[in-house]
């Protein structure tokens, strides 16, 4: 089995001790697959890390922009990429905030539809890879501690972690893991997609549902018809915060 660190910018040394068996520079996904062919990696890649710029949610800057709107133009590349990733393999975009917000979710979900059984991962925080003129080891993408406008405060020694609080995972067309901050913000609003007044995390949609009382940790079951208290559970779904005494109403 193999793990591939594929980068469009910077310079990364090949160092299997980092957990990445191969390090490859690429310009386009088609060229990357030709390089993987040279290493005979069909159905052998368990983890593929893509290092590219992503200056906004839902954007990965490859040879052309990969966005939710342009996903169909990548049908050929994504259709071939599935041949290299093993079942249950991971495709990780180390592309700054490409996974942030609803657009980031759409992008990851759309990509995951082309790669069934594989987990697609993005992040909601900026990262800094190999600096110009210097080489780095695969996996060395430092995460920002905070962002204020154009000013970025960089952490010391904290790297983008696919199991960390800034990671977003998509599998088979659905988001299966949400970044901590986005999850906490969402938890104040209705998560029922059938609600006529659904309130989106990015505040792009409608006002809050008039029949919904804002509480922490509402049920994430889209088929849920309402709880009397947060201690109630839907059949087949996780329990919510017990004994809180907070009530919330059904969507109209």
Secondary structure, 3 states (H helix, E strand, C coil): CEEEEEECCCCEECCHHHCCCEEEECCCHHHHHHHHHHCCCCCCEEEEEEECECCCCCCEECCCEECCCCHHHHHHHHHHHCCCEEEEEEEEEECCCCCCHHHHHHHHHHHHHHCCCCEEEEECCCEECCCCCCCEECCCCEEEEEEECCEEEEEEEEECCCCCCCEEEEECCEEEECCHHHHHHHCCCCCCCCCCCCCCCCCCCCCCCCCCCCCCCCCCCCCCCCCCCCCCCCCCCCCCCCCCCCCCCCCC
